[in-house]
Amino acid sequence: MKKNTESIVVGSKGIGLQINADKTNYMVMSCDQNAGQSHNIETDYSLFEGVGWFKYLGALPNDSKF
């Protein structure tokens, strides 16, 4: 996961884009209970927060819209 994240950060910089780590989270989805544990990913330039849930298109997982 960390290697892929670093590749995205470096590749983005190569074409003039910058990933905003303050607005970027990641979530692991798996049937394995232990795989869902949230860990932060730190690259040379940024810290990406692992989360257990996030708001998607304005809806939270507990909303009736979701």
C-alpha positions in Angstrom: 0.0 0.0 0.0 2.8 2.4 0.9 4.7 1.6 -2.3 1.6 2.3 -4.4 0.9 5.5 -2.6 4.5 6.7 -3.1 4.2 5.9 -6.8 1.0 8.0 -7.1 2.6 10.9 -5.3 5.8 10.8 -7.5 3.8 10.2 -10.7 1.5 13.1 -10.0 4.4 15.5 -9.4 5.9 14.4 -12.7 2.9 15.8 -14.5 2.6 18.9 -12.4 -0.1 17.7 -10.0 0.1 17.7 -6.2 -2.0 15.4 -3.9 -3.5 17.3 -1.0 -2.8 14.9 1.9 -5.1 16.9 4.2 -8.1 16.1 2.0 -7.0 12.5 1.1 -7.9 9.4 3.2 -7.9 5.8 2.4 -10.1 2.9 3.6 -9.4 -0.9 3.4 -12.3 -3.0 2.5 -12.0 -6.7 3.2 -13.9 -9.7 4.6 -11.0 -10.2 7.0 -11.7 -8.3 10.2 -8.1 -7.5 10.8 -7.5 -6.0 7.4 -9.9 -3.1 8.2 -7.6 -1.7 10.9 -6.7 1.8 10.0 -3.1 2.8 9.8 -1.6 6.0 8.4 0.7 5.8 5.4 3.7 8.1 5.5 5.6 8.9 2.4 8.6 11.2 2.1 6.3 14.2 1.4 2.9 13.4 3.0 0.9 11.6 5.6 -2.3 9.8 4.5 -4.8 8.9 7.1 -6.5 5.5 7.2 -10.1 5.6 8.1 -12.9 3.2 9.0 -15.6 5.2 7.2 -16.0 8.4 5.3 -18.6 10.7 3.8 -19.4 9.9 0.2 -21.4 12.3 -2.0 -22.7 14.0 1.2 -23.9 10.8 2.9 -22.5 9.0 5.9 -22.8 5.2 6.3 -25.6 5.6 9.0 -27.7 8.0 6.8 -30.9 6.6 5.4 -29.7 7.8 2.0 -26.7 5.4 2.1 
